[in-house]
């Protein structure tokens, strides 16, 4: 029975991986065009960007369709980006460690949902410097469920952790803006810090900020070396990497 559940869990993970490709491609464009994201999903199926043909359901099967079509459009032989396959593969692979690390089926789906959200936020912010509320806000809901499942994280610590993360990020940005007249982080970064703070609790918020600052500085340094005119970097990836380190350090303690 356990293996049946693992197979079903990996299938769900694959479906989320396929949907993740849609989110990464469409959501930033909908935000920039000030259009409604879900309307686009409901009204328009995926299509080939070259020939414009709609992609049939049997050509949208995660992993298998890409392999069977040899990474090309069925209608015009236009190459399909390998990134689609890699994203789906990453979700398939991550299903196994999530399954073995989780305490029960609720915990496993919370962790998978968290991976889905953070993966999309990471890629979108890295490519477009956007952290959509549509992805950030559900973290609070997952945190609420996670607190019920994990006695080590109390409701009080979760709430105070979120509040502390908000205060630290907001005040830090305010002070820098006061003296330097620049924003070191955007509203999306502050919301992400706050949401993540509710998942790790107040005790570990300082570690989150310390790690994310170090990683962000390293990212900024290499960005400046490779491009002297690059003044800004997306902060979201640094926050997410730091959270993953802190979060799983807590779980393995």
C-alpha positions, -999 to +999 in steps of 0.1 A: +000+000+000+029+023+008+043+019-027+009+026-043+007+059-023+043+067-034+034+062-071+002+083-067+022+110-050+049+110-077+021+114-103+006+144-085+041+158-083+046+154-121+012+171-128+023+200-106+056+201-125+037+204-158+015+231-144+046+249-130+058+254-166+025+272-174+028+294-143+065+303-150+056+313-186+023+329-182+021+346-148+048+372-153+033+382-186-002+385-171+012+407-144+031+429-168+001+432-190-022+438-160-044+409-172-061+382-151-040+350-148-068+325-143-088+338-172-059+330-194-056+295-181-093+288-185-097+302-219-065+294-237-048+260-241-011+257-246+000+262-282+032+261-302+047+296-303+058+290-339+029+274-358+001+284-333-014+249-332-031+239-300-012+212-280-034+182-275-037+165-241-017+135-253+012+158-262+010+173-227+018+142-206+046+151-183+081+138-193+067+111-217+054+135-244+087+153-246+106+120-250+081+106-275+081+138-296+119+140-294+116+175-280+098+189-310+064+202-320+042+175-336+030+199-363+060+220-373+091+202-358+099+234-338+123+225-309+107+226-275+129+241-248+146+215-227+137+236-196+101+222-198+115+187-194+139+197-167+112+213-146+089+183-148+119+160-140+128+180-110+093+176-096+094+139-102+127+136-084+118+158-055+087+136-048+109+109-033+129+128-007+097+147+003+079+114+007+106+099+029+111+131+050+074+136+057+056+123+088+023+115+071+003+122+039-008+157+050+028+167+058+039+153+024+014+173+005+022+205+025+059+200+016+051+194-021+028+224-022+056+245-006+081+232-032+057+241-060+053+277-047+089+283-039+102+268-071+079+291-092+088+321-071+125+314-075+124+311-113+100+340-118+120+364-096+153+353-111+140+358-147+116+387-142+123+402-108+087+396-097+073+379-066+036+375-074+011+377-045-008+349-061+021+326-051+033+342-019+000+344+000-008+307-001+024+301+020+005+315+050-022+289+045+004+261+042+021+275+074-012+272+092-016+236+082+021+229+089+018+243+125-011+218+132+010+189+119+043+198+137+042+201+175+078+215+175+064+247+159+038+264+181+012+288+168+027+316+189+062+311+175+048+310+139+028+342+143+057+361+161+081+347+135+061+362+107+057+395+125+094+396+134+104+389+098+081+417+085+095+442+110+132+433+103+128+435+065+106+466+065+128+485+090+160+475+072+147+487+039+133+519+055+167+528+070+187+521+038+161+541+019+164+570+044+201+573+040+208+560+005+175+568-012+173+533-027+152+502-019+173+472-011+142+450-013+107+453-028+073+447-014+074+412-027+106+404-008+091+417+025+060+396+020+081+365+012+102+371+044+070+374+064+054+343+049+086+322+055+089+336+090+056+318+099+071+285+087+103+285+107+092+303+139+107+333+157+138+314+170+152+308+135+143+342+118+178+357+126+194+327+108+172+333+078+182+370+075+219+362+081+220+335+055+200+354+029+222+385+033+254+364+027+239+346-003+225+379-017+259+396-013+277+367-031+250+369-059+254+407-062+292+404-063+293+379-092+266+399-110+287+430-107+318+412-119+300+398-150+280+430-157+293+463-142+260+481-150+239+455-131+229+475-100+201+453-088+196+416-083+165+396-074+165+389-037+138+362-038+162+334-048+186+342-019+156+342+006+144+309-008+178+292-007+183+304+029+148+292+039+155+257+025+187+254+045+171+267+077+139+247+073+154+213+066+181+219+093+152+223+117+134+192+105+166+171+107+175+183+142 
